[in-house]
Amino acid sequence: MPTAAKDRDIEAQRMMDSVQALVRRFALSERADVACCGVTVAQAATLEALRASGPMRQGELGRKLGITPSTLTRNLSRLVDAGLVERLADPEDARATRIRLSRAGEGAAETVRRQENAFARDVLDQLPAERRDVIVEGLQDLLAAVRVVTETCCPGAYDHLMTDFPKETNDGTCCR
């Protein structure tokens, strides 16, 4: 294998190792952040989706979260039992229901959001001030590149998970 290809493979492996370590560390922090509210990470994601989007039908919520209907049903049942979400009649379709945060759910979602933001701020504070923007922009570029490559093999596969992330990289490469 030519040296340039070997160097590229080493660089790719370093990136993968770093991303995996970063994901693991942030996942540990996320579990600690949600423990305060007595919810799981999946339940916290549900609260966050409802906080960001407002009331929605169960199917729409499941698509947004990227989880199966049965998993979402179990998740919602626990959140309803905990008084964090409510099921409401859908005014547009009597056979459907909408899911919304209760007042307690709004508080729990806000607590988790504040703790996650505090953790992210603490991480940023550990970085040299002159490199923070470059690092954050680099992460946005990485997410955009992942989206572009994913679209090549699996069109639309992550749209429900990446609605808040850029659809193009700095070089102008776009997703379809």
Backbone as CSV, one residue per row, in Angstrom:
resi,resn,N_x,N_y,N_z,CA_x,CA_y,CA_z,C_x,C_y,C_z
1,MET,0.856,-1.178,0.000,0.000,0.000,0.000,0.899,1.237,0.000
2,PRO,0.625,2.198,-0.883,1.432,3.420,-0.927,1.373,4.176,0.402
3,THR,2.412,4.940,0.674,2.519,5.674,1.936,1.337,6.615,2.149
4,ALA,0.902,7.329,1.117,-0.216,8.268,1.255,-1.482,7.537,1.689
5,ALA,-1.730,6.361,1.140,-2.914,5.583,1.517,-2.791,5.097,2.958
6,LYS,-1.600,4.676,3.359,-1.392,4.237,4.752,-1.608,5.404,5.712
7,ASP,-1.052,6.565,5.346,-1.235,7.749,6.188,-2.712,8.100,6.315
8,ARG,-3.454,7.963,5.221,-4.897,8.261,5.237,-5.635,7.264,6.121
9,ASP,-5.238,5.985,6.061,-5.854,4.972,6.917,-5.569,5.250,8.392
10,ILE,-4.340,5.653,8.690,-3.975,5.972,10.080,-4.784,7.179,10.554
11,GLU,-4.886,8.181,9.709,-5.661,9.380,10.039,-7.137,9.028,10.264
12,ALA,-7.678,8.170,9.413,-9.078,7.747,9.561,-9.271,6.992,10.869
13,GLN,-8.330,6.122,11.211,-8.441,5.364,12.466,-8.346,6.294,13.674
14,ARG,-7.455,7.270,13.628,-7.342,8.243,14.722,-8.649,9.015,14.889
15,MET,-9.266,9.407,13.761,-10.539,10.121,13.835,-11.601,9.230,14.472
16,MET,-11.702,7.987,14.014,-12.708,7.072,14.565,-12.481,6.843,16.057
17,ASP,-11.239,6.615,16.451,-10.933,6.403,17.870,-11.321,7.623,18.701
18,SER,-11.025,8.806,18.181,-11.351,10.038,18.909,-12.856,10.248,19.005
19,VAL,-13.561,10.031,17.917,-15.014,10.204,17.923,-15.648,9.201,18.882
20,GLN,-15.223,7.960,18.838,-15.789,6.945,19.739,-15.520,7.295,21.196
21,ALA,-14.318,7.757,21.508,-14.006,8.149,22.885,-14.858,9.342,23.305
22,LEU,-15.029,10.303,22.397,-15.840,11.483,22.679,-17.299,11.090,22.933
23,VAL,-17.825,10.214,22.102,-19.205,9.755,22.263,-19.372,9.053,23.611
24,ARG,-18.432,8.200,23.963,-18.518,7.498,25.253,-18.494,8.470,26.419
25,ARG,-17.596,9.454,26.364,-17.494,10.421,27.468,-18.753,11.260,27.584
26,PHE,-19.264,11.731,26.455,-20.491,12.525,26.500,-21.680,11.673,26.934
27,ALA,-21.698,10.401,26.567,-22.790,9.514,26.996,-22.770,9.339,28.505
28,LEU,-21.580,9.205,29.082,-21.481,9.099,30.546,-22.007,10.359,31.214
29,SER,-21.637,11.507,30.675,-22.112,12.771,31.218,-23.623,12.880,31.078
30,GLU,-24.135,12.463,29.919,-25.575,12.548,29.676,-26.343,11.690,30.684
31,ARG,-25.844,10.496,30.960,-26.515,9.643,31.955,-26.534,10.319,33.319
32,ALA,-25.439,10.977,33.685,-25.396,11.685,34.969,-26.355,12.867,34.962
33,ASP,-26.433,13.567,33.839,-27.316,14.731,33.746,-28.785,14.359,33.898
34,VAL,-29.194,13.242,33.336,-30.605,12.875,33.395,-30.970,12.165,34.688
35,ALA,-29.985,11.611,35.385,-30.266,10.894,36.630,-30.939,11.801,37.665
36,CYS,-30.623,13.079,37.612,-31.199,14.025,38.573,-32.719,14.086,38.469
37,CYS,-33.219,13.826,37.282,-34.659,13.944,37.035,-35.371,12.601,37.104
38,GLY,-34.627,11.536,37.385,-35.238,10.217,37.505,-35.705,9.639,36.184
39,VAL,-35.047,10.026,35.086,-35.405,9.505,33.772,-34.179,8.863,33.122
40,THR,-34.434,8.044,32.128,-33.360,7.445,31.349,-32.927,8.410,30.253
41,VAL,-31.835,8.088,29.582,-31.381,8.916,28.469,-32.448,8.953,27.370
42,ALA,-33.055,7.807,27.083,-34.103,7.754,26.053,-35.306,8.610,26.449
43,GLN,-35.677,8.560,27.716,-36.789,9.378,28.177,-36.437,10.860,28.124
44,ALA,-35.196,11.195,28.457,-34.750,12.585,28.379,-34.788,13.067,26.928
45,ALA,-34.423,12.198,25.985,-34.484,12.569,24.565,-35.925,12.852,24.161
46,THR,-36.852,12.091,24.694,-38.272,12.309,24.411,-38.713,13.660,24.964
47,LEU,-38.321,13.944,26.199,-38.665,15.233,26.799,-38.072,16.379,25.978
48,GLU,-36.822,16.222,25.554,-36.158,17.262,24.766,-36.866,17.469,23.433
49,ALA,-37.242,16.395,22.760,-37.938,16.512,21.472,-39.259,17.257,21.646
50,LEU,-39.980,16.944,22.700,-41.250,17.630,22.958,-41.028,19.081,23.373
51,ARG,-39.966,19.330,24.127,-39.645,20.704,24.521,-39.337,21.546,23.282
52,ALA,-38.562,20.974,22.359,-38.145,21.715,21.169,-39.271,21.890,20.152
53,SER,-40.137,20.891,20.030,-41.145,20.903,18.958,-42.563,21.166,19.424
54,GLY,-42.823,20.999,20.699,-44.184,21.140,21.185,-44.960,19.849,20.989
55,PRO,-46.259,19.871,21.292,-47.072,18.656,21.185,-47.026,18.072,19.780
56,MET,-46.994,16.741,19.701,-47.001,16.082,18.395,-47.608,14.705,18.513
57,ARG,-47.994,14.174,17.372,-48.529,12.821,17.334,-47.433,11.825,17.673
58,GLN,-47.850,10.688,18.192,-46.902,9.675,18.626,-46.021,9.187,17.469
59,GLY,-46.608,8.974,16.299,-45.822,8.515,15.145,-44.758,9.518,14.743
60,GLU,-45.124,10.790,14.755,-44.176,11.855,14.426,-43.035,11.895,15.442
61,LEU,-43.381,11.730,16.712,-42.381,11.721,17.774,-41.426,10.539,17.601
62,GLY,-41.970,9.374,17.293,-41.137,8.193,17.076,-40.166,8.390,15.925
63,ARG,-40.640,8.996,14.834,-39.759,9.267,13.689,-38.666,10.258,14.071
64,LYS,-39.046,11.278,14.816,-38.069,12.293,15.237,-36.978,11.663,16.109
65,LEU,-37.374,10.736,16.959,-36.419,10.081,17.853,-35.700,8.908,17.194
66,GLY,-36.245,8.410,16.091,-35.633,7.272,15.412,-35.799,5.974,16.169
67,ILE,-36.954,5.804,16.840,-37.196,4.577,17.600,-38.487,3.906,17.130
68,THR,-38.601,2.631,17.430,-39.758,1.860,16.991,-41.000,2.257,17.793
69,PRO,-42.180,2.029,17.223,-43.417,2.354,17.948,-43.522,1.650,19.296
70,SER,-43.121,0.374,19.379,-43.245,-0.344,20.662,-42.312,0.244,21.721
71,THR,-41.107,0.627,21.319,-40.172,1.248,22.265,-40.728,2.585,22.734
72,LEU,-41.264,3.360,21.804,-41.821,4.659,22.170,-43.024,4.495,23.096
73,THR,-43.873,3.515,22.825,-45.050,3.291,23.673,-44.625,2.999,25.110
74,ARG,-43.647,2.125,25.290,-43.146,1.817,26.646,-42.550,3.069,27.294
75,ASN,-41.770,3.802,26.521,-41.135,5.023,27.000,-42.199,6.030,27.452
76,LEU,-43.202,6.235,26.616,-44.257,7.196,26.946,-45.074,6.747,28.152
77,SER,-45.349,5.454,28.247,-46.120,4.965,29.404,-45.408,5.302,30.703
78,ARG,-44.108,5.124,30.728,-43.340,5.451,31.946,-43.347,6.960,32.215
79,LEU,-43.252,7.738,31.145,-43.273,9.192,31.318,-44.647,9.691,31.749
80,VAL,-45.715,9.081,31.244,-47.075,9.432,31.675,-47.236,9.064,33.151
81,ASP,-46.806,7.845,33.518,-46.910,7.402,34.912,-46.139,8.323,35.858
82,ALA,-45.015,8.873,35.375,-44.204,9.785,36.185,-44.765,11.208,36.188
83,GLY,-45.813,11.449,35.395,-46.416,12.770,35.340,-45.633,13.774,34.508
84,LEU,-44.753,13.284,33.610,-43.916,14.183,32.824,-44.485,14.490,31.438
85,VAL,-45.322,13.621,30.907,-45.988,13.881,29.633,-47.464,13.547,29.760
86,GLU,-48.235,14.104,28.840,-49.677,13.872,28.809,-50.080,13.469,27.399
87,ARG,-51.085,12.612,27.334,-51.693,12.253,26.047,-52.977,13.063,25.917
88,LEU,-53.136,13.699,24.748,-54.310,14.537,24.495,-55.002,14.081,23.228
89,ALA,-56.289,14.318,23.147,-57.016,14.042,21.911,-56.472,14.958,20.818
90,ASP,-56.331,14.410,19.625,-55.864,15.197,18.492,-57.066,15.912,17.892
91,PRO,-57.041,17.236,17.850,-58.197,17.977,17.326,-58.450,17.732,15.836
92,GLU,-57.438,17.241,15.113,-57.580,17.008,13.678,-58.017,15.588,13.340
93,ASP,-57.876,14.657,14.297,-58.197,13.255,14.036,-58.600,12.603,15.358
94,ALA,-59.875,12.294,15.494,-60.395,11.746,16.748,-59.771,10.397,17.104
95,ARG,-59.213,9.694,16.128,-58.577,8.396,16.405,-57.149,8.538,16.910
96,ALA,-56.579,9.720,16.769,-55.170,9.935,17.115,-55.033,10.683,18.434
97,THR,-53.840,10.600,18.994,-53.522,11.371,20.196,-52.267,12.191,19.943
98,ARG,-52.172,13.241,20.695,-50.971,14.070,20.691,-50.293,13.900,22.048
99,ILE,-48.994,14.016,22.028,-48.200,13.910,23.249,-47.640,15.295,23.540
100,ARG,-47.727,15.710,24.799,-47.134,16.991,25.179,-46.522,16.874,26.562
101,LEU,-45.609,17.783,26.838,-45.007,17.842,28.164,-46.021,18.365,29.175
102,SER,-46.014,17.788,30.359,-46.774,18.356,31.468,-45.925,19.489,32.047
103,ARG,-46.453,20.180,33.001,-45.678,21.244,33.656,-44.424,20.649,34.302
104,ALA,-44.572,19.492,34.955,-43.412,18.822,35.565,-42.414,18.388,34.488
105,GLY,-42.928,17.934,33.339,-42.060,17.534,32.229,-41.278,18.705,31.664
106,GLU,-41.930,19.862,31.589,-41.228,21.065,31.126,-40.069,21.387,32.064
107,GLY,-40.321,21.259,33.359,-39.264,21.523,34.343,-38.122,20.520,34.235
108,ALA,-38.468,19.246,34.074,-37.439,18.212,33.951,-36.617,18.424,32.684
109,ALA,-37.274,18.727,31.566,-36.565,18.955,30.304,-35.633,20.155,30.428
110,GLU,-36.086,21.196,31.084,-35.260,22.391,31.265,-34.071,22.100,32.181
111,THR,-34.276,21.318,33.227,-33.174,20.953,34.124,-32.101,20.172,33.384
112,VAL,-32.520,19.196,32.592,-31.566,18.405,31.813,-30.830,19.305,30.823
113,ARG,-31.555,20.188,30.138,-30.929,21.090,29.170,-29.881,21.971,29.845
114,ARG,-30.207,22.530,31.002,-29.259,23.394,31.716,-28.012,22.615,32.124
115,GLN,-28.203,21.397,32.629,-27.047,20.597,33.058,-26.161,20.211,31.871
116,GLU,-26.778,19.839,30.757,-25.984,19.483,29.575,-25.228,20.703,29.054
117,ASN,-25.867,21.874,29.056,-25.188,23.098,28.623,-24.040,23.452,29.563
118,ALA,-24.245,23.261,30.864,-23.181,23.545,31.829,-21.981,22.620,31.578
119,PHE,-22.253,21.353,31.311,-21.176,20.409,31.010,-20.424,20.856,29.755
120,ALA,-21.158,21.214,28.714,-20.520,21.650,27.468,-19.693,22.915,27.690
121,ARG,-20.210,23.855,28.490,-19.440,25.067,28.804,-18.153,24.711,29.543
122,ASP,-18.254,23.777,30.505,-17.057,23.348,31.250,-16.029,22.718,30.316
123,VAL,-16.499,21.936,29.343,-15.587,21.346,28.366,-14.923,22.451,27.553
124,LEU,-15.724,23.391,27.047,-15.163,24.508,26.273,-14.137,25.287,27.082
125,ASP,-14.394,25.463,28.381,-13.470,26.215,29.239,-12.110,25.528,29.356
126,GLN,-12.054,24.231,29.088,-10.787,23.502,29.141,-9.969,23.651,27.861
127,LEU,-10.581,24.199,26.837,-9.900,24.373,25.550,-9.264,25.756,25.486
128,PRO,-8.161,25.875,24.770,-7.573,27.212,24.605,-8.593,28.140,23.932
129,ALA,-8.762,29.327,24.485,-9.781,30.270,23.992,-9.644,30.531,22.501
130,GLU,-8.424,30.616,22.019,-8.214,30.938,20.605,-8.551,29.785,19.671
131,ARG,-8.794,28.571,20.210,-9.107,27.422,19.358,-10.559,26.974,19.468
132,ARG,-11.312,27.533,20.389,-12.695,27.080,20.621,-13.550,27.151,19.364
133,ASP,-13.545,28.297,18.697,-14.371,28.441,17.490,-13.952,27.446,16.421
134,VAL,-12.654,27.262,16.271,-12.148,26.329,15.262,-12.607,24.908,15.574
135,ILE,-12.562,24.530,16.841,-12.970,23.183,17.235,-14.469,22.991,17.024
136,VAL,-15.266,23.941,17.466,-16.719,23.829,17.304,-17.084,23.814,15.816
137,GLU,-16.477,24.683,15.030,-16.736,24.675,13.589,-16.278,23.368,12.956
138,GLY,-15.150,22.832,13.440,-14.659,21.548,12.935,-15.650,20.424,13.224
139,LEU,-16.262,20.460,14.395,-17.275,19.445,14.718,-18.486,19.583,13.809
140,GLN,-18.887,20.805,13.519,-20.000,21.021,12.595,-19.641,20.502,11.204
141,ASP,-18.401,20.755,10.783,-17.942,20.236,9.490,-17.940,18.713,9.480
142,LEU,-17.504,18.111,10.593,-17.481,16.652,10.690,-18.895,16.088,10.576
143,LEU,-19.852,16.694,11.283,-21.237,16.244,11.194,-21.786,16.383,9.780
144,ALA,-21.456,17.490,9.130,-21.912,17.693,7.759,-21.299,16.641,6.835
145,ALA,-20.026,16.328,7.026,-19.368,15.322,6.196,-19.980,13.947,6.429
146,VAL,-20.289,13.620,7.678,-20.940,12.341,7.983,-22.281,12.275,7.261
147,ARG,-23.006,13.376,7.274,-24.301,13.409,6.592,-24.136,13.180,5.088
148,VAL,-23.160,13.843,4.479,-22.927,13.695,3.044,-22.597,12.247,2.704
149,VAL,-21.672,11.645,3.441,-21.262,10.263,3.163,-22.418,9.302,3.432
150,THR,-23.184,9.562,4.487,-24.332,8.716,4.804,-25.363,8.779,3.688
151,GLU,-25.591,9.963,3.157,-26.556,10.111,2.065,-26.131,9.301,0.838
152,THR,-24.836,9.124,0.656,-24.336,8.350,-0.477,-24.749,6.879,-0.363
153,CYS,-24.644,6.337,0.833,-24.963,4.917,1.004,-26.404,4.670,1.426
154,CYS,-26.966,5.581,2.180,-28.298,5.358,2.773,-29.117,6.646,2.716
155,PRO,-29.599,7.040,1.555,-30.319,8.314,1.431,-31.457,8.454,2.442
156,GLY,-31.447,9.564,3.155,-32.508,9.874,4.112,-32.423,9.150,5.435
157,ALA,-31.405,8.307,5.618,-31.337,7.456,6.806,-31.299,8.233,8.114
158,TYR,-30.636,9.362,8.130,-30.472,10.082,9.381,-31.180,11.426,9.410
159,ASP,-32.029,11.691,8.442,-32.700,12.986,8.402,-33.455,13.277,9.689
160,HIS,-34.101,12.274,10.255,-34.885,12.491,11.473,-33.999,12.812,12.670
161,LEU,-32.725,12.434,12.624,-31.822,12.687,13.735,-30.967,13.928,13.533
162,MET,-30.847,14.385,12.303,-29.893,15.451,12.009,-30.560,16.717,11.492
163,THR,-31.782,16.980,11.906,-32.485,18.145,11.386,-31.820,19.455,11.804
164,ASP,-31.094,19.448,12.902,-30.468,20.681,13.381,-29.026,20.833,12.933
165,PHE,-28.538,19.915,12.116,-27.150,19.958,11.698,-27.047,20.394,10.252
166,PRO,-25.911,20.966,9.891,-25.760,21.486,8.521,-25.847,20.385,7.482
167,LYS,-26.371,20.762,6.319,-26.502,19.809,5.217,-25.371,19.955,4.219
168,GLU,-24.428,20.836,4.496,-23.314,20.946,3.564,-22.035,21.224,4.324
169,THR,-20.941,20.831,3.725,-19.632,21.041,4.325,-19.088,22.382,3.867
170,ASN,-17.964,22.786,4.437,-17.371,24.077,4.064,-16.962,24.145,2.610
171,ASP,-16.714,22.977,1.997,-16.318,22.989,0.576,-17.530,23.026,-0.345
172,GLY,-18.730,23.147,0.228,-19.938,23.269,-0.581,-20.580,21.957,-0.976
173,THR,-20.001,20.831,-0.549,-20.594,19.543,-0.866,-21.931,19.450,-0.161
174,CYS,-22.969,19.104,-0.898,-24.317,19.077,-0.323,-24.905,17.678,-0.280
175,CYS,-25.789,17.534,0.643,-26.635,16.340,0.664,-27.804,16.591,-0.267
176,ARG,-28.400,15.506,-0.726,-29.575,15.650,-1.581,-30.792,15.976,-0.784
